[in-house]
Amino acid sequence: MPLQLVSTGRRPERRARFVDYHRNGSPDLRERLVKRHLPLARRLAARFARRGVPYEDLYQVASIGLIHAVDRFDPGRGIPFDVYAAPTIVGEIKHHFRDRSWDLRVPRRVQDLHLAVNTAVERLSAQLGRSPTIGELARAVGAADEDVVEAIDAGGAFNTRPILSAVPGNDDDRRPDADVMLAVDDAALDGVEDRLMIARLVEESPPREALILRMYFWDRRSQAVIAERLGISQMHVSRLLRRSIDRMRARLAIDGSTGAAQRPG
């Protein structure tokens, strides 16, 4: 529902105050004019509430827009101050959404369309008694369906969730150790260098020993199965494995690594 503005500029004495300020620029009169019209800033800020930005922040931005409106208002044009100030304040709020409130940088056209789509959603939901379709939103904002979908998806860049996120619950009951990481350490990363080194050492081994190492460590074949496949005794397989492992351990020690060949777990 459009905001109903109550003009304060129609009263002669209030118009006279703007005329006086326009002529002499009195700081005290400026402050009185701003305070007199703060309810307008509150109402306009409330229109943009529940969009991911705290109301108090929106109210501060709206107040800045109000100050600009007071400074730029020309009472000689014969229009009520509220009618002049409302677009200025709303523009300041929209600029705040576009330039300051996005956690991730999104193209300006997408930001503007995202804000227009949100406004259309509220208006059409009230008119239709249900959530509007993509096609209805596209017609309302004068954009293509795919652009509307892109603008809606861009809402995820407005407020991102930190990697360190508090466990939901009563804030009063939170403890410093009650935080959890959305991203966790991958334990397998600790052994990446050792695994790469071992893989290189296996490749450098004699072909038959390299095959035995792969079958035993990677394919999880037993020594008996390896012996049967290669046509040698299980004891011979055991000796070759032990010799290969001892050689790799010695090489790892020379390279400054403390890793040991272990069967992948």
Secondary structure by P-SEA (a helix, b strand, c coil): cccccccccccaaaaaaaaaaaccccaaaaaaaaaaaaaaaaaaaaaaccccccaaaaaaaaaaaaaaaaaaccccccccccccaaaaaaaaaaaaaccccccccccaaaaaaaaaaaaaaaaaaaaacccccaaaaaaaacccaaaaaaaaaaccccccccccccccccccccccccccccccccccccaaaaaaaaaaaaaaccaaaaaaaaaaccccccaaaaaaaacccaaaaaaaaaaaaaaaaaaaaaacccccccccc
